[in-house]
């Protein structure tokens, strides 16, 4: 019988080959999406087998953890070279950085405004939604400005920065797993995840920066398992100012750390916001426009919006309000629990991200990066499958048009929800039986 280490060596080679395939269509001058999805699906199969192999193994040679981390680096290097660009967001990042570097507040003008016409270059036509002001918060803007100074005409600095922050997250997860007395080899669920690898490298999104800061905040609160304080509050403020997703976990940090966390959280957030206050009311206008229109790839939100569309013109606003309240209710319920250990903090945070992804909108593949680390602690088959289906659904838009794409959307969500529901029922039944067996 093959050892787990040998199996992981073979799976690493197969995964690298799968990522190599993702770019074959684009390099051959053909439509990029089919080859990408074939390679991605193959990489996901090898990833799932690798994760199960780690879960089922009780002891590992010392070299296995190092191998997992080295393969994580290698997969990202392969994807950097082969996976076709998956997003145009990076051109908006570069634009915001260039605008800031000439002394203009990036929140003031959308890219097509005449006030910034003189800054247009060969990359300007690549920017999507040029009529909308930036939606990216202060810490993200500071990173954009810094990277635009390094490379102001292409996306390479952004792609490598995204990759380096992501690899930093792999290392932080290893330390957090050790702090919670979990096998550090379980980091494979994040480190080899095809969704993470492709969205970090070929997507070059800002999310790895925010997630890195959030994981740093988790780690800083884990020292001696004491309450969060100044350092963790500052790191959390940075995460919030890098990506709004981190706002979802603030109640759990404050519940655990109290005023000792709340004060630095507010103070650092204000300091990061200060350079951009000159935009006044325009500071959040881009984000407001985004929230008023985007519902791409969602499930509960899309279903609710579709039903409301039959009875009211305000269907989108009502769907947004209902789903936001539902997510808030989930967060409030989680925060009300009495346990405040590090593992409680991690579990509540990832549950909040899951609630937003499944209830709210939009549900874009790179947003799922915030949820994937949960698999390092808890085996959730529905989430593992979701890392495949959420990308397949989204990128199938480049192959199939409506209504077939909408059919594929629900075909992807139904098995995910079935697995999540089955696991929930099984867990409740086990708890009930365990309680009954211990009752007098």
N, C-alpha and C positions, 0 to 999 in steps of 0.2 A: 504494500500500500504506500502510495506516495505521501511524503511529509507535506505539511502545510507550506513550508518554505519553498519547496520545489514547485508546488502548484502556483504560488504567488509569482515565482520567477517566470513560469510559462505564461501566466495571465498578463504579466507586465509587457511581455513581448507582443502578445496578441493585441493588447490595448494600444500600444504604440502603432502597430500596423493599421488598426482601425482609424486612429486619428490621422494617419498618413492618407488614408482613403478619402477623408472628408474634403480634401481640396482637389481631388482628381478631375472633377467636372469643370471647375473654374479654370484650372491650368490647361485643360484640353479645349478651352473656348466654348464649352457647352454650358447650359444652365447649371448653376452651382448647387441648387437645393436638393435634387435627387441624390447625388453622390454624398453630399453632406449628411443627409438623413440616413442613408445606408450605413455610412461609417459611424455615425453617432449611435445608431441602434446596436451595431456590433460592439462598440466600446461599452455601451450600457450593459449588455449581456455579460461581458467579461468582468465589468465592475461589480455587478450583482453577485457573480460567483465568487469573486475575491472577497467581498464583504461577508458573505455567508461562511467562507473558509475561515476567516478571522474569528467570526462569532463562535464557530464550532470548535475552535482549537483552544485548549486550556493553557498550554505553555508554548512559548515561542523561543527559538534561539535568539541571542542578543542582537544578531545582525538583521533580524527581520524588520524591526522598526526603522533602522537606518535604510534598509532597502525600500521600504514603503515611501519614505521621504525623498530618497534619490529618484525613485520612479516618478513621484509627483513632479519633481523638477523636470525630468526628461519628457513627460507627457506634455507639459506646458511649452517646452521648447519646440517639440514637434508641432503642436497646434499653432504656435507663433509663426512657424514657417509654412504650414500647409493649410490650415483651416481658413476658408474664405471670410472676408469681413462680414460680420453678422449684424452690424448696426451702423447708423450714421451719427449716433450721439456724440462720438469723439470729435466730429468736426464742430459741433456746438461748443464742446469743451475748449477746443483750440481757439475758437472765435472769442469766447468770453475771456480767455486768458490774454489774447492780443489786445482786446478792448481795455482791459484793466491795466495792461502794461504801458499804455499811452496816456494813462491818467483819467480815463473815463469810467464812471461807475457802470458796471455791466448790467445793473438792474434798471437803468434809465431807458435804454433804447432797444427795440428788437433789431435783429440783423438787417432788415430791409428799410430801416429808418434813414432818411436823408442825412441826419446828423453824423452817421458813421459810414457814409458811402465811401469816404476816402480810405477806409481800412479794408475794403473788399480786395480779395486776391483770388487765385485759382481755386481755392477751397470753398469760397463763399457759395457757389451753386450747390455744393454737396450738403449744405445745412438744411435740414427739414424744418418746417413750420417757422420760416423766417419772419413771419408777422407777429410771433409771440415772444414776449420778453422772457428772459432766462428763468428757469424754475429751480436752479441749483443754489443751495444755501451757502452761507459765508465761508465755511472751512473748505468746501469744494471749490469755491471761487479762488481762494488763496492757492490751492493746489494747482488749479488751471493756470493761474498767472505764473507760478514757478516753473511748471513744465513747458509753458509757451516760451519762456526765456531760454530754455534748453534747446528746444526744436520748435520753431515758429511756423514751419511750412509743411510738416507732415505729422502723422499720428504715432510715430515710433516711440517717442518719449512717454506718451500716454499708455501705449500697450505694455511697455516694459514696466512702468510704474504700477499699473494694475496687477501685473503678474507678480511683482516683488511684494506688494502688500498682501496678495493672496498667499504667497509662500510664507510670509510672516504669520498669517493666520493659522497655517498648518502647524507651525512651531508652537504658537500659543495654545492651540487645541491639545497638543501633546502634553504640555505642562498642566493644563486644566484637567485633563483626564487623570493625570497622576495625582493632582490635588484632591480629586473626588474618588480616588482609589479604584479607578477603572483601568483596564488594560490600554496602554497608550497606543497599541497597534490598531485599536478601533478608529484611529484617525483616518484610516483608509477610506471610510465612508465619505469623508469630505475630500481627502487628498486625491483620490482617483475618480471622483465623480465627473462624468462627461459634461454635465451641465455646468459645473463650476469651471472646468478646464476650458471649455469653448467660450463661455461668456466672459471670462476673465481675459483671455488672450485675443480672440477674434472679435469680441464685443467691446473690449477695453472700457468697461463701464466704471462708474464711480463707486459702485457698491462694495468692491473689495476694500477700498479705503475706509468706508464707514464701518464695515464688519470688523476690520482689523482693530479699529479704535474701540469698538464695543467689546470685543474679546479681551482687549487690554483692560477695560473697565472691570470685566468679570474677574480677571486675574488679580487685579489690584485689590478687589474686595475679598479675595480668597486667602490673603495672608493671615495665618493663625485663625482662619475662619471667623474673623471679627467683622464688625459692621463696616460698610463702605464709608470712606472719608474723603479728604481733599483730593487725593490723586485719582481715585475712581470717579469722583464727581467731575473732575476736569476731563478725564478721558471720555466719559459719557457725553459731556457737552460737545466735545469734538466730534463724536459719532453722530449726534443729532445735527450738528452744523455741517456734516458731510452728506448725510442722507436723512430725510425725514422719517424713514422707517424706524430709526432708533427711538423716536418719540414714543412708540408703542410700549417700550419697556421701562420708561421713567417711573411709573407708579410702583413697580416692583423694587427698584433701587431705593426709592424714597421710603417705601414701607420697611425696608431692611436697614437703611442708613439714617433715616430721619433728617434733622436739620444739619447734621454734620456733612451730609451729602448734598442736601438741597441748596445750601449757601454757595459752595463752589460751583455747583451745576448752573445756578442762575448767573453768578458772577462771570464765569468763563464764557457762557453763552452771550452775555451782554458785550463782553470785550470783543468777541469774534464778530458780532453784528455791527459794532460801532463804526467801522470804516465805510459801511454801506448805507447808513441812515439817511444820507443826503437824497436817496431815491424817494423818501417819504412813502406815500401810499402806493407807489409803483413797486415797492419792494416785494410784494407778494402777488402782483397782478398776473405774472406769468403762471405761477402755481395755481391761482384761482381759475385761469382759463383752462389749464390742464385738467383740473378736477371737474370742470363743467362739461367736459367732452369725452374723456377717454374711458373706455370700458373693455378694451381689447383683451380677448382670451380669458375673460372672467367666466364664472359659473353661476353662483347664486345671484349675483348682481345682474347678470345678463338675463337670467330667467325671470327675475322680478321685473326688470325694466321692460321686457317683452310683454308681460301680462298687463302692466300698467299702461303701456302704449295704446292698448285697446280702449282705455276709458278716460285718459286725460293727456293733455298736451304737456303737463308738467311731470311726465313719467320719469325723466332722468333725475330731476331734482329730488323727487320723492324716493326713488330707488337709492340715491346717494344718501339721503337722510336716514332711511331705514337701515341700510347696511352699516353705516357709521355707528348708529346707536347699538346695533347688534354686536359689533366688534367692541365697543366701549363696555357693553354689558358683560362680555366674556372676560375682558381685562379686569373689570371690577370684581367679578366673581373669583378670579384667580388671585387677585391682590388681597382678598378678604381672608384667605386661608391663613391659619396661624403659623405654619412652618416658615422659617426665614433662613434656612441654611443655604449654602452656595448651590447645592443641587436644586433646591426649591427655586432659587433665582433663575437658574438656567432653564429649568422646565417651564416656568411661567413665561419667560421671555420667548422661547421658541413656540410655545402654544399661542402666544399673541401674534407672532408672525404668521403662523398657520391660519389663525382666524381671519386675518386680513387677506391673505392670499385666496382662501376658499370662499369667503363671504363678500369681500370688497372687490374693487376694480381700480385699475386694470390688474391683470395677473400676467405679467411679462416674465419670460424665463429668467432673466437676470435678477429679478426680485426674489426668486426662490433660493438664491445664494444665501439669504439670511436664515432660511429654514434648514438647509442641509446639515449644519453642524449638530442638530438634534440627533441625527442618526448615530453619531459617535457615542451617545449615551443610551439611546432607546431604539430598539429594533421596531420600525414602523413600516411594514410592507407597503402600505398605501402611499407613503411619502417616497419610498424608493421608486415605486412605479411612476409617481408624479414627476420625478426628475427626467423620466423618458417622455411621458405623454405631453407635458407642458411645452417642451421644445418641439416635439413632433407636430402638435396642433398649431403652434405659432408659425413655424417655418414652412408648413404645408401650404400656407397662404400663397407662396410663390409658385406652387404647382397647381393647386385646385382653387377655383373661384366659388363664390356662393352659388347655390345653396349647399354644394357638396362639402365645402370647408366647414360650414356650421354642423353638418352631420358628423364630420370627423372630430369636431370639438367635443360634442357630447359623447361620442364613442370613446374618447380619451378620458373624460371625467367619470363616466359611469363605473368602470372597474376600480378607479381610485377611491371613489366614495364607498363602493361595495366593500373593499378591503378595510377601509377606515371603520366602517360600521361593524363589520364582522369582528375586528379586533376589539372594538369598544364593548360589544356584547360578550365576547369571550372573557375579557378582563373582568367585567362585572359578575359574570357567572362564577369565575374562579374565586373572586372575593367573597361572594355569597356562600359558596360551598366551604371556603376556609373559615368563615365566620360561624357557619352552622356546625362545623366539626369541632370548634373550640367552645361552643356554647354548653352550659350545664344541662 
